Amino acid sequence: MDTAKNVLLGLLVAMLILSAIAVVYSKYQQRQIFMEIQSKEKELDEYEVEWGRLQLELTTLTEENRVEIEARNRLMLTLPTQDKIIYIKP
């Protein structure tokens, strides 16, 4: 009877230790997943900032007078005077 109690007590202690190890491992996994979520959220924020910047750049590049502005600034072109314009009829 005494040995049965010792075996049962040993079994309960082993189960308690296994349960504690499972709790520790579960908490560790939870922290790992939480850190991964935080990393992905930061990455998402960076993508959203870049998306906004690209939308602004697209708006700027699609302005109607952009070609004229670039021609004046980069190529130093100007509009010709009225008497220098030659019209060609088809």
Secondary structure, DSSP 4 states (H G I P E B T S, - for coil): -HHHHHHHHHHHHHHHHHHHHHHHHHHHHHHHHHHHHHHHHHHHHHHHHHHHHHHHHHHHHT-TTHHHHHHHHTS---PPPGGG------
